[in-house]
Amino acid sequence: MAIFEKKKKEMTLQEVTNLLEQLRLPTALVFTPLNLQSEKKKFFNSDTYEPHFKYRIVKNDNDNILDKLSKVEVISDVDPRISQFYIDLIASKEQANDLMNVVGNNEKVTEISKERFGMPSDILFRNAARVLRGVVKNYNLTKSSGRSKDLLGYDEIVKVFDGVFNELGLNGWEVYRSINISKNGIKVGVKRKQVLVNSAIQRSKFKLKKSIVHEVGTHVLRSVNGKNTGFTALGNANLVTYLDVEEGLATWNENEMNLLTESGLKKKAALTYAIKIGEKMSFRELYNALLGSLPKYSAFDVAYRVKRGLSDTSKPGIYAKDIVYFRGFRRVLKRLGDDKSLYPLLYAGKIDFKQCNWVREGLIPKAKIVPSKEMWNKVFKKVGI
């Protein structure tokens, strides 16, 4: 029996990787209400209605997989730092699974998401409030958002992405028509090497550039480089701490390419603001509070983002995940402002600032593809945007 237990406490990297890849954790899909559009319509047809969201159940074998992984204390064939990273990752996946399984339970979604993502500090909240009232001079924002007559449709957008993939040498990547993402939405699916695009999309060249820099220039490139390290987890979503850098770097890249507008930054700040004030508010109360700085449909979208996962939104509760956008941007802005040499290190994979030392010390290889202004200008010219 002792020998059996010892085996369970120690696994190779390949054994752990195989088990991790069997997990199904589509939290974004599960947390998207099945009746979102009908509830949104009811909301805007009334001055008092509070949405009641319904959610899908995704069948999986996560509990059995996590039961095996939970006994692991050491990854036997890697550096101790990598071993500890994977042990921490197993715990993080357990928490993500717990969060997915309590969808619709206001109290549990609030409790787990606050523990997982944290809540806005007083300083972060004050800075979010300043952005919402238009104090943005320190962010070097662009005033142009492109002209509506530049609108491109789905087929044109596919051609642009195909050209970008070709220019960057991203073999195997493709655009996939998706009905499971928001209207006009673009999202990366790193496991299947896909950029998911809403089939009815219409997007200006300006906004398409912004999406490419954000999605491909950050999420895809960090994934591709991460998979090249030999540690699969560095190419996929991993520890919660990577998320601030992931989303913060994406916004930093937009800013660097003169693609971040005041309205874009306001949306990120509003998410943080809403998480801070909205836990005890109903959906309607939070929406009304946001109308002071956002148009009505933007106010609804922000209220929804921080109330998704809840069922009866007339009752208290919050989903804290979207704090990572504004908090992450400010963190990346400060760190790269202090030390720009961190930028290429961050592209070694889906890592956070602490793991930049892994690159410096040779624990993981340097990134093969690191974007730059010059690279993007050349690519955009070649693909016609």
C-alpha positions in Angstrom: 0.0 0.0 0.0 2.9 2.4 0.8 4.4 1.8 -2.6 1.1 2.5 -4.3 0.7 5.8 -2.4 4.3 6.8 -3.3 3.5 6.3 -7.0 0.4 8.5 -6.7 2.4 11.3 -5.1 5.0 11.4 -7.9 4.4 11.7 -11.6 6.4 12.6 -14.7 5.7 15.7 -16.7 4.1 13.7 -19.5 1.8 11.9 -17.1 0.6 15.2 -15.5 0.3 16.9 -18.9 -1.8 14.0 -20.3 -4.2 14.3 -17.3 -4.4 18.1 -17.5 -5.3 18.0 -21.2 -8.2 15.7 -20.4 -9.8 18.4 -18.2 -12.8 20.3 -19.6 -13.1 23.8 -18.1 -15.1 25.9 -20.6 -15.9 28.5 -17.9 -16.7 31.3 -20.4 -19.2 29.0 -22.2 -20.8 27.8 -19.0 -21.0 31.3 -17.6 -22.8 32.6 -20.7 -26.5 32.4 -20.0 -28.7 30.4 -22.4 -31.3 33.1 -22.3 -29.1 36.2 -22.4 -30.8 37.8 -25.4 -34.3 37.3 -24.2 -33.4 38.6 -20.7 -31.7 41.6 -22.3 -34.9 42.3 -24.3 -37.0 42.1 -21.1 -34.6 44.4 -19.3 -34.8 47.1 -21.8 -38.6 46.8 -22.2 -39.0 47.6 -18.5 -37.8 50.1 -15.9 -37.7 47.5 -13.1 -37.1 44.0 -14.5 -34.1 42.1 -13.1 -32.6 39.4 -15.3 -33.0 35.7 -14.3 -30.2 33.8 -16.1 -30.2 30.1 -17.0 -27.0 28.1 -17.7 -26.0 25.0 -19.5 -24.4 21.9 -17.9 -21.3 20.5 -19.5 -20.6 16.9 -19.0 -17.0 16.0 -18.0 -14.8 13.6 -16.1 -13.0 16.4 -14.2 -13.6 15.1 -10.7 -12.0 11.8 -11.5 -9.0 13.4 -13.2 -8.5 16.0 -10.5 -8.7 13.2 -7.8 -5.7 11.6 -9.5 -3.9 14.9 -9.8 -4.6 16.1 -6.3 -2.3 13.4 -4.8 0.7 14.6 -6.8 3.4 16.3 -4.7 6.3 16.2 -7.1 6.9 16.2 -10.9 9.9 13.8 -10.9 11.7 14.7 -14.2 11.8 18.5 -14.2 13.5 21.4 -12.4 11.9 22.0 -8.9 10.6 25.4 -10.0 8.7 23.8 -12.9 7.5 21.0 -10.6 6.1 23.6 -8.1 4.5 25.5 -11.0 2.6 22.3 -12.0 1.6 21.6 -8.4 0.2 25.1 -8.1 -1.5 24.7 -11.5 -3.3 21.5 -10.4 -4.7 23.5 -7.4 -5.7 26.3 -9.7 -7.6 23.9 -12.0 -9.4 22.4 -9.0 -10.6 25.9 -8.1 -11.6 26.7 -11.7 -13.6 23.4 -11.7 -15.3 24.4 -8.4 -16.2 27.8 -9.9 -17.7 26.2 -13.0 -19.7 23.8 -11.0 -21.4 26.5 -8.9 -22.7 28.5 -11.8 -26.1 30.0 -10.9 -25.3 30.0 -7.2 -24.9 33.7 -6.3 -23.1 33.2 -3.0 -20.7 30.6 -4.2 -19.8 32.4 -7.5 -19.1 35.5 -5.5 -17.0 33.7 -2.9 -14.9 31.6 -5.3 -14.4 34.3 -7.9 -13.3 36.9 -5.2 -10.8 34.4 -3.8 -9.6 33.5 -7.3 -9.3 36.9 -8.9 -9.2 39.3 -6.0 -11.1 42.6 -5.6 -10.1 46.1 -6.6 -7.8 47.9 -4.1 -8.7 51.4 -3.1 -6.0 52.8 -5.3 -7.1 50.8 -8.4 -10.7 51.9 -7.7 -9.8 55.5 -7.6 -7.9 55.3 -10.8 -10.8 53.5 -12.5 -13.1 56.3 -11.3 -10.7 58.9 -12.7 -10.8 57.3 -16.1 -14.6 57.1 -16.1 -14.7 60.9 -15.6 -12.3 61.5 -18.4 -9.0 61.9 -16.6 -6.9 60.0 -19.2 -4.0 62.3 -20.1 -1.4 59.8 -18.6 -2.5 57.0 -20.9 -1.4 58.3 -24.4 -4.7 57.4 -26.0 -5.6 57.8 -29.6 -8.6 59.9 -30.6 -9.3 58.1 -33.9 -11.4 55.0 -34.1 -11.6 54.7 -37.8 -14.5 55.5 -40.3 -17.6 53.4 -40.5 -17.3 53.3 -44.3 -14.2 51.1 -43.8 -16.4 48.2 -42.5 -15.2 44.7 -43.5 -17.4 41.6 -43.5 -16.6 38.0 -42.5 -15.0 36.9 -45.7 -12.8 39.9 -46.0 -11.7 39.5 -42.3 -10.8 35.9 -42.9 -8.5 36.9 -45.8 -6.8 39.5 -43.5 -6.3 36.9 -40.8 -5.0 34.3 -43.2 -2.5 36.9 -44.5 -1.4 37.8 -40.9 -0.9 34.1 -40.1 1.2 33.7 -43.3 3.4 36.7 -42.6 4.0 35.6 -39.0 4.7 32.0 -39.9 1.8 30.7 -37.8 1.3 27.4 -39.5 -1.9 25.5 -38.8 -3.8 28.6 -37.5 -7.1 29.4 -39.1 -10.3 31.4 -38.7 -13.3 29.5 -37.5 -16.9 30.6 -37.9 -18.5 30.6 -34.4 -22.0 31.1 -33.1 -21.0 30.8 -29.5 -19.3 34.2 -29.1 -20.9 37.6 -28.9 -22.1 39.6 -31.9 -19.2 41.1 -33.8 -16.9 39.1 -31.5 -13.4 37.8 -32.1 -11.8 35.3 -29.7 -8.8 33.0 -29.7 -9.0 29.2 -29.1 -5.4 28.3 -28.5 -5.8 24.5 -28.1 -7.3 24.2 -31.6 -5.2 26.9 -33.2 -8.3 28.9 -34.1 -9.4 32.5 -34.1 -13.1 32.3 -33.5 -15.1 35.0 -35.4 -18.8 35.8 -35.3 -20.3 35.0 -38.7 -22.2 38.3 -38.9 -19.2 40.4 -38.0 -18.7 43.9 -39.4 -15.5 45.7 -38.3 -13.6 48.8 -39.4 -10.0 48.5 -40.5 -9.0 50.4 -37.3 -10.9 48.0 -35.0 -9.6 45.0 -37.0 -6.0 46.1 -36.5 -6.8 46.5 -32.8 -8.2 43.0 -32.6 -5.2 41.5 -34.5 -2.7 43.2 -32.2 -4.7 42.1 -29.1 -5.6 38.6 -30.1 -2.8 37.4 -32.4 -0.1 39.8 -31.2 -0.6 38.8 -27.6 -2.7 35.7 -27.0 -1.6 33.7 -30.0 2.1 34.6 -30.0 2.5 33.9 -26.3 0.7 30.6 -26.8 2.9 29.6 -29.7 6.1 30.5 -27.9 4.9 28.8 -24.7 4.3 25.5 -26.5 7.8 25.8 -27.9 9.2 25.6 -24.4 8.4 21.9 -24.0 6.0 22.7 -21.2 2.5 22.6 -22.7 0.9 24.5 -19.8 2.9 27.6 -20.7 1.1 27.7 -24.0 -2.4 27.4 -22.4 -4.3 29.2 -19.8 -2.5 28.4 -16.5 -2.1 30.1 -13.1 -4.4 32.9 -12.3 -1.4 35.3 -12.0 -0.7 35.1 -15.7 -4.0 36.6 -16.5 -3.2 40.1 -15.4 -0.1 40.1 -17.6 -1.9 38.4 -20.5 -4.7 41.0 -20.7 -2.6 43.9 -19.5 0.0 43.2 -22.2 -2.7 42.9 -24.8 -4.0 46.4 -23.9 -0.4 47.7 -23.7 0.2 46.5 -27.2 -3.0 48.3 -28.4 -1.7 51.5 -26.7 1.8 51.1 -28.2 0.3 50.8 -31.7 -2.0 53.9 -31.2 -5.1 51.7 -31.2 -6.4 52.3 -27.7 -9.2 54.8 -27.5 -10.7 56.5 -24.5 -13.9 54.5 -24.9 -11.9 51.3 -25.0 -10.0 52.2 -21.8 -13.3 53.3 -20.1 -14.8 49.9 -20.7 -11.9 48.2 -18.8 -12.0 50.8 -16.0 -15.8 50.4 -15.8 -15.5 46.7 -15.2 -13.2 47.3 -12.2 -15.4 50.1 -10.9 -18.5 47.8 -11.2 -16.8 44.9 -9.4 -16.0 47.3 -6.5 -19.4 48.8 -6.1 -21.7 46.2 -7.5 -21.6 43.2 -5.1 -24.5 44.3 -3.0 -26.4 46.0 -5.8 -29.0 44.3 -8.0 -28.3 44.2 -11.8 -30.7 47.2 -12.3 -29.1 49.3 -9.6 -25.6 48.7 -11.0 -26.8 49.5 -14.5 -28.3 52.7 -13.3 -25.0 53.7 -11.5 -23.0 53.0 -14.7 -25.3 55.3 -16.8 -23.5 58.2 -15.2 -20.4 57.5 -17.4 -21.5 55.0 -20.1 -24.1 54.8 -22.8 -27.0 52.4 -22.0 -25.9 49.4 -24.0 -22.3 49.7 -22.7 -23.7 50.0 -19.2 -25.7 46.9 -19.7 -22.7 45.0 -21.1 -20.5 46.0 -18.1 -23.3 45.1 -15.6 -23.8 41.8 -17.3 -20.0 41.0 -17.4 -19.8 41.3 -13.6 -23.2 39.6 -12.9 -22.8 36.6 -15.2 -22.7 33.3 -13.4 -25.5 34.5 -11.1 -29.1 33.4 -11.5 -31.4 35.9 -9.8 -29.7 39.2 -10.4 -32.1 41.1 -8.0 -30.0 39.5 -5.2 -26.4 40.3 -4.2 -23.4 38.8 -6.0 -20.5 39.5 -8.3 -18.2 37.7 -10.7 -14.8 39.3 -10.2 -12.8 37.9 -13.2 -12.9 41.1 -15.3 -10.8 43.0 -12.8 -7.8 41.6 -14.7 -8.2 44.0 -17.7 -7.7 47.4 -16.0 -5.5 46.1 -13.2 -3.4 44.2 -15.6 -2.9 47.1 -17.9 -1.8 49.4 -15.1 0.6 46.7 -13.9 2.1 46.2 -17.3 2.3 49.9 -18.0 4.2 50.5 -14.8 6.6 47.5 -15.1 7.5 48.1 -18.8 7.8 51.8 -18.1 10.4 50.9 -15.5 12.1 48.2 -17.6 11.3 47.8 -21.3 13.7 44.8 -21.5 11.0 42.7 -19.8 8.9 43.0 -23.0 10.6 40.2 -25.1 10.9 38.0 -22.0 7.1 38.1 -21.5 6.7 36.5 -25.0 8.5 33.3 -23.9 5.0 31.9 -23.0 1.9 32.6 -21.0 4.0 33.7 -18.0 3.9 36.5 -15.4 6.7 38.9 -14.4 8.2 36.6 -11.8 8.7 33.9 -14.5 10.8 36.3 -16.6 13.7 35.1 -14.5 13.1 31.6 -16.0 13.9 33.0 -19.4 17.0 35.0 -18.2 18.3 31.9 -16.5 17.7 29.6 -19.4 15.1 27.4 -17.7 12.8 28.1 -20.6 13.9 29.3 -24.1 13.6 32.8 -25.4 10.6 33.7 -27.6 11.0 32.9 -31.3 8.5 35.6 -32.3 8.4 39.0 -30.5 6.2 41.7 -32.1 7.2 45.3 -32.7 5.8 48.4 -34.3 7.9 47.9 -37.4 6.7 44.4 -37.8 3.0 45.3 -37.4 3.3 48.2 -39.8 4.8 45.9 -42.4 2.2 43.2 -41.8 -0.7 45.6 -42.0 0.6 47.1 -45.2 1.0 43.6 -46.8 -2.6 42.5 -45.9 -4.2 45.8 -47.0 -5.3 47.4 -43.8 
